Amino acid sequence: MLIIGLTGSIGMGKSTVAARFRALGTGVCDADAEVHKLYEGAAVAPIEAAFPGTTADGKVDRQKLAQALLNRPEQFKRLEAIVHPLVFEAERAFLRNEAGNGAKQVVLEIPLLLETGGDKRVDVVVVCSAPADAQRARVMQRPGMTAEKLDQLLSRQMPDAEKRRRADFIVDTGGTFAETDAQVDNIVESLKDRTGTAFETYWR
């Protein structure tokens, strides 16, 4: 089974690219979606203990947590120490299930794949990229987003140029949806006969 690591900075079109992989029949595990589940389950108690007052009604209040981190950015490492091991276990369960079903290719969609060294646990790295002005315009349309918040998010992410340099494949999402889809189609086709070693090495 070939594990494809899908990444890219905020606003670079990862969701669009992941949707195309799914449309082509490739299983996708979305790390952000797993975090959402954890924020309503296993991560609630440890996050409340570490960041008092950031949960309510049995869920993590993302706005309150973001505010706590905005005031103390050095605390991101503390949050990651809680969340990352739980996400890793969710990804492992996904991969084992896919392998059991005989999947040839799977995608792990991980925003901080390269920043956290996760590229060692995948066979191929696909980076989504777009011009900086398009990226900023997309992100600033999100509810509750501010220029300050965006700058903080970008400060925690590897520069786009470095991600592109470390990619096996780059999907340029600055054009039309059809152009983006065509690039994903080409990647899937080019990898159809490739086998991977990452699953046996890191995820068994």
C-alpha positions in Angstrom: 0.0 0.0 0.0 1.3 3.4 -1.0 0.8 6.2 1.6 0.6 9.7 0.0 1.1 12.6 2.4 -1.0 15.6 1.3 0.1 18.9 2.7 0.4 22.7 2.1 0.0 25.9 4.1 -3.3 27.3 5.2 -5.5 28.4 2.2 -3.5 26.4 -0.4 -6.4 24.2 -1.5 -5.8 21.0 0.4 -9.5 20.3 0.8 -10.1 20.7 -2.9 -7.3 18.3 -3.8 -8.4 15.8 -1.1 -11.9 15.8 -2.6 -10.5 14.9 -6.0 -8.5 12.0 -4.5 -11.7 10.8 -2.9 -13.6 11.1 -6.1 -11.0 8.9 -7.8 -11.6 6.2 -5.1 -8.6 6.9 -2.9 -9.3 6.8 0.9 -8.3 10.1 2.7 -7.7 10.6 6.4 -8.0 14.3 7.2 -6.0 15.2 10.3 -8.0 18.4 10.8 -11.3 16.4 10.8 -9.8 14.1 13.4 -8.9 17.0 15.6 -12.5 18.2 15.4 -13.6 14.8 16.6 -11.1 14.9 19.4 -12.2 18.3 20.5 -15.6 16.7 21.2 -14.2 13.6 22.8 -10.8 12.3 24.0 -8.9 15.6 24.0 -11.5 17.7 26.0 -10.3 16.7 29.5 -6.5 17.1 28.9 -7.0 20.4 27.1 -9.2 21.8 29.9 -6.5 20.7 32.4 -3.8 22.4 30.4 -5.8 25.4 29.4 -8.5 26.1 32.0 -11.7 27.7 30.8 -11.3 26.7 27.1 -14.0 24.0 27.1 -17.7 24.2 27.6 -20.6 21.6 27.4 -18.1 18.8 27.0 -16.4 20.3 23.9 -13.3 22.4 23.3 -14.3 26.0 22.5 -12.0 26.6 19.6 -12.4 30.4 19.9 -11.4 30.4 23.5 -8.5 28.1 22.9 -7.3 30.2 20.0 -7.5 33.3 22.2 -5.4 31.5 24.9 -2.8 30.6 22.3 -2.8 34.0 20.8 -1.8 35.5 24.2 0.8 32.7 24.8 2.1 31.3 21.5 4.8 29.3 23.3 1.9 27.1 24.5 1.4 25.6 21.0 3.9 22.9 21.9 1.9 21.9 25.0 -1.3 21.6 22.9 0.5 19.6 20.2 1.8 17.2 22.9 -1.8 16.5 23.8 -3.4 16.3 20.3 -0.7 14.9 18.0 -0.5 11.4 19.7 -4.3 11.1 19.5 -4.3 12.0 15.8 -1.5 9.6 15.2 -3.6 6.7 16.6 -6.6 7.8 14.5 -4.4 7.7 11.4 -3.0 4.3 12.3 -6.5 2.9 12.7 -7.5 4.4 9.3 -4.4 2.9 7.6 -4.8 -0.5 9.1 -8.5 -0.6 8.0 -7.5 0.5 4.4 -4.8 -2.1 4.3 -7.2 -4.8 5.5 -9.5 -3.8 2.6 -6.8 -4.2 0.1 -6.2 -0.5 -0.7 -3.4 0.2 -3.2 -3.2 4.0 -2.4 -4.3 6.1 0.6 -3.9 9.7 1.5 -3.0 11.3 4.8 -4.0 14.9 4.7 -1.8 16.6 7.3 -1.3 20.4 7.3 1.9 20.3 9.4 3.3 17.1 7.7 6.7 18.6 7.0 6.9 20.7 10.1 6.4 17.7 12.4 8.7 15.3 10.5 5.6 13.3 9.3 7.1 13.0 5.8 9.2 10.2 7.2 6.1 8.1 7.7 4.7 8.4 4.1 6.0 7.2 0.8 5.2 10.3 -1.3 4.7 14.0 -0.5 2.2 16.0 -2.4 2.2 19.8 -1.7 -0.7 22.1 -2.6 0.5 25.6 -3.5 -0.9 28.9 -4.8 0.3 32.5 -5.2 0.6 34.3 -1.8 -2.1 36.9 -2.7 -4.6 34.2 -3.6 -3.8 32.3 -0.4 -4.3 35.5 1.8 -7.5 36.4 0.0 -9.0 32.9 0.6 -8.0 32.7 4.3 -9.3 36.2 5.1 -12.8 35.2 4.0 -13.0 32.6 6.8 -15.2 33.5 9.7 -13.4 35.1 12.6 -10.1 35.4 10.7 -8.0 38.5 11.3 -4.7 39.6 9.8 -3.0 39.0 13.2 -4.4 35.5 13.4 -3.3 34.7 9.9 0.2 36.0 10.5 0.5 33.9 13.6 -0.7 30.8 11.7 1.8 31.4 8.9 4.6 32.0 11.4 4.2 28.3 12.5 4.2 26.9 9.0 7.2 26.2 6.8 7.5 28.7 3.9 5.7 27.6 0.8 8.9 27.7 -1.2 10.5 25.2 1.2 7.5 23.0 1.0 7.6 23.0 -2.8 11.3 22.2 -2.7 10.6 19.1 -0.5 7.7 17.9 -2.5 7.6 14.8 -4.7 4.6 16.4 -6.5 3.2 19.9 -6.5 -0.4 20.7 -7.2 -0.8 24.3 -8.2 -4.3 25.4 -7.0 -4.1 28.9 -8.3 -6.1 28.1 -11.5 -9.5 26.6 -12.1 -11.0 23.6 -10.2 -10.7 21.7 -13.5 -7.0 22.4 -13.8 -6.5 21.4 -10.2 -8.4 18.1 -10.7 -6.3 17.3 -13.8 -3.1 17.6 -11.8 -4.4 15.2 -9.2 -5.6 12.8 -11.9 -2.0 12.8 -13.3 -0.5 12.1 -9.9 -2.8 9.1 -9.3 -2.1 7.7 -12.7 1.6 8.1 -12.3 1.6 6.3 -8.9 -0.8 3.5 -9.8 2.0 0.9 -10.0 4.1 2.2 -7.1 4.2 0.2 -3.9 5.2 1.7 -0.6 7.2 0.7 2.5 6.0 3.3 5.0 3.0 1.3 6.3 5.1 -1.8 7.1 7.8 0.3 8.6 5.9 2.9 10.7 2.2 2.0 11.0 1.9 -1.7 11.7 
